[in-house]
Amino acid sequence: MNLIVGGTGFVGGHLAEYFFEQGEISKAIFRKGAQIRILDQCGVQNYEGDLLRKSSLHEPLEGVETVYNLAAETPGIAGDVGLGV
């Protein structure tokens, strides 16, 4: 199972689509307020989280073999408050 951190971004969304097309199960951590439509369309198990809070990472990491960290701070984008994913 894969975990995509930053799955609502451009690259993360395409990675989720790729895994879906390959029949692989994926999870994703997203920041509060993120648009998760692409993740839902790809059957991704979604978890709201914040990279700065270890406690929000425990459940999404259960059963995961590979983590793809595509999260980034994006200053200047409305609603981005730092590294919350």
C-alpha positions as CSV (number, residue, x, y, z in Angstrom):
1,M,0.0,0.0,0.0
2,N,1.2,3.5,-0.8
3,L,0.8,6.7,1.1
4,I,0.8,10.0,-0.9
5,V,1.6,13.0,1.2
6,G,0.6,16.0,-0.9
7,G,-1.9,14.0,-3.0
8,T,-4.1,17.0,-3.8
9,G,-1.3,18.8,-5.7
10,F,-0.6,18.5,-9.4
11,V,2.0,15.7,-9.1
12,G,0.2,13.9,-6.2
13,G,-3.1,13.8,-8.1
14,H,-1.4,12.3,-11.1
15,L,0.4,9.7,-8.9
16,A,-3.0,8.8,-7.4
17,E,-4.4,8.3,-10.9
18,Y,-1.5,6.1,-11.9
19,F,-1.8,3.9,-8.8
20,F,-5.6,3.6,-9.4
21,E,-5.0,2.6,-13.1
22,Q,-2.5,-0.1,-11.8
23,G,-5.0,-1.5,-9.4
24,E,-2.9,-0.4,-6.4
25,I,-4.5,0.7,-3.1
26,S,-3.4,4.1,-1.9
27,K,-3.9,6.4,1.0
28,A,-3.3,10.2,1.1
29,I,-2.9,12.8,3.8
30,F,-4.3,16.2,2.9
31,R,-4.5,19.5,4.7
32,K,-7.7,21.0,6.0
33,G,-9.7,22.7,3.3
34,A,-8.0,20.9,0.4
35,Q,-10.0,19.8,-2.6
36,I,-9.9,16.0,-2.5
37,R,-12.2,15.2,-5.5
38,I,-9.3,13.6,-7.5
39,L,-8.4,11.4,-4.6
40,D,-12.0,10.3,-4.1
41,Q,-12.3,9.5,-7.9
42,C,-9.2,7.3,-7.6
43,G,-10.5,5.3,-4.6
44,V,-7.9,6.7,-2.3
45,Q,-8.3,6.4,1.5
46,N,-8.1,10.0,2.7
47,Y,-6.8,11.4,6.0
48,E,-6.8,15.0,7.0
49,G,-3.4,15.7,8.6
50,D,-0.6,18.1,9.4
51,L,3.0,17.1,8.9
52,L,4.0,19.2,11.9
53,R,1.8,16.9,14.2
54,K,3.2,13.4,14.5
55,S,-0.1,12.2,16.0
56,S,-1.9,12.9,12.6
57,L,0.5,10.5,10.8
58,H,0.0,7.3,12.9
59,E,-3.3,6.1,11.4
60,P,-2.4,6.9,7.7
61,L,0.9,5.0,8.0
62,E,-0.7,1.8,9.2
63,G,-0.1,-1.0,6.6
64,V,1.9,1.4,4.3
65,E,4.9,0.0,2.4
66,T,6.0,3.1,0.5
67,V,5.5,6.9,1.3
68,Y,5.6,9.4,-1.5
69,N,6.2,12.8,0.0
70,L,5.1,15.4,-2.5
71,A,4.0,18.0,0.1
72,A,5.5,21.5,-0.1
73,E,4.9,24.8,1.4
74,T,3.4,27.1,-1.2
75,P,3.7,30.7,0.0
76,G,1.3,33.1,-1.7
77,I,-1.4,30.5,-2.4
78,A,-4.6,31.5,-0.6
79,G,-5.3,29.3,2.4
80,D,-1.8,27.9,2.6
81,V,-0.8,28.2,6.2
82,G,2.5,26.4,6.1
83,L,3.4,22.7,6.1
84,G,0.0,21.4,7.1
85,V,-0.7,18.8,4.5
